[in-house]
Each structure stands twice: as structure tokens, then as C-alpha cells.
Amino acid sequence: MKINDVLARINELAHKKKSGQALTDAELVEKKELYRIYLDFIRGQVKSQLDRVQFVDEETGTITPAKDLANAKKQAH
């Protein structure tokens, strides 16, 4: 299922609830799963963006990816 489809369905369920109609048990289960899919997508986007962050040492010009610094810190503990 594409993320746009997930968002469209989340919005459909939200509109139904806001209109005063109760969601069925099946719709409540579906809503929970759709939110999980959406949050997993967002987490993946944030992780992807953070994986591209790099630090530059102004004195040496050395470029170090942030994930390498994080891994080094984990190994030090």
C-alpha cells in the first residue's frame, strides 16, 4: 500500500469519526494498523535524512558521517 493511499484512508476514517459516526471494530483495528504504517514511514524518512548528515572538521577538512560518530560512541561504552 502506498503512503498516499494510507493517508487517504486515515483521513476517510477521521472524517467519519468527526461527523459523529462511530467507527466499527474492524475500522478501529484498520486505523491502528494504518497509523503504524504511517509512523514507520516517517521514522524511515527521518533515519534516511540523518544518515546523510556529515560533520566537517574545519581544521583538517575531514568529513565524518554522523552515523560513524554514533557507532564509535556506542563502541566506547
N, C-alpha and C positions, 0 to 999 in steps of 0.2 A: 504494500500500500504506500503510495507516495505521500510525502508530508503535506502537500496541499489538500489531498483527499482527507487526511487525518484532521487537519484544521477545519475543513468544511464540515465534517461530521461533528466535531466538537461544538462548532458554532450552531449547528442544527439542534443538537441536544440542549445547548444553553438557551436558545430561543424558545424551545418548547417549555423548558422549566420556567423561564421568565414570564411566559404567557399564562402561567398558572396551572398548566397541565403537569401532572405527576409523571415522572419517568418510571417506566416499568422496571422490574428487577433485571431483566435482560439488558435494558438500556443503561442501567446503573453499572452493571458489570462491563459493558462495552465502553462506557465513559471512562472508567478506571483504566482499562487497557489502552484506550486512546491517549490518555494523559501520560501513561508510562512510555508509550512510543514517542510522543512529543518531547518529553523530558530527556529521553535517551538521545534523540536527535540533537537537541540543544546542547547537551553535555558533549556530544561528539564534535559539534561545531566549535565550542569553546576550547576543547582539548586540541583540536586541529590548529586553531589560531595560536594557542600558547606554544605549541610545538614549533612554530615558525619564529618565535621570539629569539633574538640573539643579543648578546652583550658584547660591546666593543671596548677593549682596553685602550684608552686614548694614548697612553704612553707607548705601547708596543704595537698597537694596531691589530692585536689578536682578537679574533672573533670566536666567541664561545656560545654554542646553542644553550638556551636556558635549561633544556632537558638534561644536558650533560652536567650542568652545575647541580641540578636536583639529584641526579644519580650519585654524584660524588659526595654530596651531603649525606645521602642515605647510607652509603658505604662507610662513612666516617663514624657513624653511630653504632 
